[in-house]
């Protein structure tokens, strides 16, 4: 697993410190077996939104890698990118509804 190193300025010289769980686009692409261009296409289509460094470099966290894996599995099942976008949006809405329902149930149980 490749770690991302950021520069941290100390009193006398810059020092590199690892940022755990942050991966380059090449590492992210390799982890799911797609090309870097494919990962960029997924971002262009709004399927994934990696964080960026102050210099604009894409950085992929564990949640991004999981989403890339999910996209790859859906493509393997024959779903096109438009369909994947709809599926991911519905899953996100479903998760938000589950959290709201759990919160509501918790409140009712406390009364």
C-alpha positions as CSV (number, residue, x, y, z in Angstrom):
1,X,0.0,0.0,0.0
2,X,1.4,3.3,-1.0
3,X,1.3,6.2,1.5
4,X,1.1,9.8,0.5
5,X,3.8,12.0,1.9
6,X,3.1,15.7,2.5
7,X,5.7,18.4,3.3
8,X,5.7,19.8,6.7
9,X,7.8,22.8,7.4
10,X,9.9,22.6,10.5
11,X,12.2,25.2,12.0
12,X,15.2,24.3,9.8
13,X,14.0,22.2,6.9
14,X,10.9,20.6,5.3
15,X,10.1,17.2,6.7
16,X,7.9,14.5,5.0
17,X,5.2,12.9,7.1
18,X,2.9,10.1,5.9
19,X,-0.8,10.7,5.5
20,X,-2.4,7.3,6.3
21,X,-4.8,5.9,3.8
22,X,-4.3,8.4,1.0
23,X,-3.5,7.0,-2.4
24,X,-2.6,8.3,-5.8
25,X,-4.8,8.0,-8.8
26,X,-2.4,5.3,-10.2
27,X,-2.7,3.3,-7.0
28,X,-6.5,3.7,-7.0
29,X,-6.8,2.6,-10.6
30,X,-4.5,-0.4,-10.1
31,X,-6.4,-1.5,-7.0
32,X,-9.6,-2.1,-9.1
33,X,-7.9,-3.1,-12.3
34,X,-8.8,-0.1,-14.5
35,X,-6.8,2.6,-16.2
36,X,-6.0,6.0,-14.8
37,X,-8.1,7.5,-17.7
38,X,-11.1,5.3,-16.6
39,X,-10.8,6.7,-13.0
40,X,-10.7,10.2,-14.5
41,X,-13.8,9.4,-16.5
42,X,-15.7,8.2,-13.4
43,X,-14.8,11.5,-11.8
44,X,-15.9,13.5,-14.8
45,X,-19.3,11.6,-14.7
46,X,-19.7,12.5,-11.0
47,X,-19.4,8.9,-9.8
48,X,-16.5,9.6,-7.6
49,X,-15.1,12.8,-5.9
50,X,-11.6,12.3,-4.5
51,X,-10.1,14.9,-2.2
52,X,-7.3,17.1,-3.5
53,X,-4.1,18.4,-2.2
54,X,-3.5,22.2,-2.1
55,X,-1.7,21.7,-5.4
56,X,-4.7,20.0,-7.0
57,X,-3.4,16.4,-6.9
58,X,-6.2,13.8,-6.5
59,X,-6.0,11.8,-3.3
60,X,-8.1,8.6,-2.8
61,X,-9.2,7.4,0.6
62,X,-10.5,4.0,1.6
63,X,-14.1,5.1,0.9
64,X,-13.1,6.2,-2.6
65,X,-11.4,2.8,-3.3
66,X,-14.5,1.0,-2.1
67,X,-16.6,3.1,-4.4
68,X,-14.3,2.4,-7.4
69,X,-14.6,-1.3,-6.6
70,X,-18.4,-1.0,-6.5
71,X,-18.4,0.8,-9.9
72,X,-16.2,-1.9,-11.3
73,X,-18.5,-4.7,-10.1
74,X,-21.5,-2.9,-11.6
75,X,-19.8,-2.5,-14.9
76,X,-18.9,-6.3,-14.8
77,X,-22.6,-6.9,-14.4
78,X,-23.4,-4.9,-17.5
79,X,-24.6,-1.7,-16.0
80,X,-23.7,1.5,-18.0
81,X,-22.3,4.6,-16.4
82,X,-25.7,6.4,-16.4
83,X,-27.2,3.5,-14.6
84,X,-24.4,3.3,-12.1
85,X,-24.9,7.0,-11.3
86,X,-28.6,6.3,-10.6
87,X,-27.8,3.3,-8.4
88,X,-25.2,5.2,-6.4
89,X,-27.5,8.1,-5.9
90,X,-30.4,5.8,-4.7
91,X,-28.0,4.0,-2.4
92,X,-26.9,7.3,-0.9
93,X,-30.6,8.4,-0.4
94,X,-31.4,5.0,1.1
95,X,-28.5,5.3,3.6
96,X,-29.7,8.8,4.6
97,X,-33.2,7.5,5.2
98,X,-31.9,4.6,7.3
99,X,-29.9,7.0,9.5
100,X,-32.9,9.3,9.9
101,X,-35.2,6.4,10.8
102,X,-32.6,5.1,13.3
103,X,-32.4,8.5,14.8
104,X,-36.1,8.8,15.0
105,X,-36.4,5.3,16.6
106,X,-33.8,6.2,19.1
107,X,-35.6,9.3,20.1
108,X,-38.9,7.5,20.5
109,X,-37.3,4.8,22.6
110,X,-35.9,7.5,25.0
111,X,-39.3,9.0,25.6
